[in-house]
Amino acid sequence: MAQQRRRTINLLLQPALQLKLPIFLLVVTLAFTALQLVHIYVAYNQLYDTVLKEAGQPPFLEDLLREQTKDFLEVTVELAFAYILVVLAFSVSYAHRMIGPTVAFRRHVEALKNGDYRSRIALRKRDAFGDLADDLNELADILERDGQKRQT
């Protein structure tokens, strides 16, 4: 159980997920948008057929319906594109904020393993791992002081 939990945590903290999450969200959004556009197209075609059949198929009505549908689809595509950009920006930002600190942690731990006890982690403000970074910096302080005591 503990080993499975650790594997899951390791998977979630891999820096490559910074790209996987936005790509996944983008693919889901594109698929949803495509399905929605197909649904709109089919629904409007059925509406055309019904309205034109009942109205006796006057040319001006057909042109009006086609123009209205074209305008509606253009706005829908523009909104979908804006939504995709917002989702992409937020997901990249969030993934970077959550996974990015692992790089700093790895560098810091590597420096400590190599005996560089002056190494410190400096994360952005309001980072999700701020407390852990503070704890690792405190550990580095302790190791640095202990190393200085041994030298004297």
Rosetta blueprint (number, residue, H / E / L):
1 M L
2 A H
3 Q H
4 Q H
5 R H
6 R H
7 R H
8 T H
9 I H
10 N H
11 L H
12 L H
13 L L
14 Q L
15 P L
16 A L
17 L H
18 Q H
19 L H
20 K H
21 L H
22 P H
23 I H
24 F H
25 L H
26 L H
27 V H
28 V H
29 T H
30 L H
31 A H
32 F H
33 T H
34 A H
35 L H
36 Q H
37 L H
38 V H
39 H H
40 I H
41 Y H
42 V H
43 A H
44 Y H
45 N H
46 Q H
47 L H
48 Y H
49 D H
50 T H
51 V H
52 L H
53 K H
54 E H
55 A H
56 G L
57 Q L
58 P L
59 P H
60 F H
61 L H
62 E H
63 D H
64 L H
65 L H
66 R H
67 E H
68 Q H
69 T H
70 K H
71 D H
72 F H
73 L H
74 E H
75 V H
76 T H
77 V H
78 E H
79 L H
80 A H
81 F H
82 A H
83 Y H
84 I H
85 L H
86 V H
87 V H
88 L H
89 A H
90 F H
91 S H
92 V H
93 S H
94 Y H
95 A H
96 H H
97 R H
98 M H
99 I H
100 G L
101 P H
102 T H
103 V H
104 A H
105 F H
106 R H
107 R H
108 H H
109 V H
110 E H
111 A H
112 L H
113 K H
114 N L
115 G L
116 D L
117 Y L
118 R L
119 S L
120 R L
121 I L
122 A L
123 L L
124 R L
125 K L
126 R L
127 D L
128 A L
129 F L
130 G H
131 D H
132 L H
133 A H
134 D H
135 D H
136 L H
137 N H
138 E H
139 L H
140 A H
141 D H
142 I H
143 L H
144 E H
145 R H
146 D H
147 G H
148 Q H
149 K H
150 R H
151 Q H
152 T L
